[in-house]
Amino acid sequence: MELSNQNVLHREILPSQVVILSLVDNSLLVYTADNTLYHFLIVPTAETIKLHLCGSITFNGIISAPSAVRMLSWMIPGAQKQLGDPVDDLSVATVLMVVGGQLILLRPRKSANQEVKYDMQIFADRIEFCWIHLRGIGTLENSLWGYDGQGIRVWLNALAIEAPQQRESDEDEPENVKESVNIPLDFYPLSVLMDKGIIIGAEHEAATRSNLSFVMFRHATSSHLFLHHILRFLLSNREVKEAVTFASHYKDLIYFSHALEILLHTVVESEATMESESDWDDGEIAQDAVLPMVVEFLDHFDAALDVVVGCARKTELTRWRRLFSIVGNPKSLFECHLMRHLEACLSSKRLKTAGSYLLVLHNLEQLDNDNDDAVRLLQSAVDGKDWQLCRELLRFLHSVDDTGAALRNALSKTNVINFINDDSIEVPSVSSASP
């Protein structure tokens, strides 16, 4: 549609220049240069729309530079939305603004003479823009997200307005809401996909060539998972139940296990750098350690075994002692969790997880001399016709015993030899091994 005067649906004359417009549900908020906020209700008709002025309020004494306002929104209590008169919205609305880089919240309160006054709360400085999330995923409800040029800063439950704080006098300061999470980013965020657990944005790439007199520049999209950041905050506060409830909203996502693995790996690495190895010589665990909370949280999900072994394989061996002192002995994990539920493992194709635990046992020198664990897993892989795993296990047995005895022992105890002639699998050469 052409943006011309012929297509204008409604025209409203204001006494001062418009600084910013904001559309919230069916309300249009207009902030002008004379420091006044107007509230218009959008009323659709059969052929056009009309703007109904519900009221206005001035911010004199609160906002000193109206031209510095970069963002404006508000939150209306649920009871007012459902039962109240829109004319009264301004007197009960909590107003959110970005003013000169400051992210501020104005909470209304009525004085003794019923005059509306505001309690100002400054969340942060150097904020470029922000998002709000009022309804939906439990933990993220009433959350505030701001970008400060370095990353996303999150305040959980910062915008709760249903139960305003009572103040005994004008001198009492409202309680500040502390920042919950800080998410560093190496790209410019454009949106937060709350239901996907992702921050999406854009980054630039520049390239030069010796035969060109100019620089090539292009944009590329990028993304960042925020799930592990929120989960770590909850678990740091010992809120395991809340973390499980929050994570359950995302458990069907294809990258959910990856997010859990990032969480575990981040906690293992961060706590390992803060505490020396001597702190663990006596087996004690610091009272404020987050890792036990993470392990307890992971136990609520089927992907826990895969997450633990995936994290271990990406972590230095020096970290394993602490990790498995809390998760459990890898030998016990292999026996109790996998071999005890062998049928379930076969049906869910989790034999590869057992294979990964074999590598852990080998590196921790917990495999027996006869390699019975590897032999049992090899037989299970044959029964499940997982030939790729069979090849990997045979190569593993060949690598751990240069004499070839472990490989010959496995071949003699399993019926894998029956499939060699069918070219289903390939057996490493053991001709040079001593009998």
Disulfide bonds with the S-S distance in Angstrom:
none
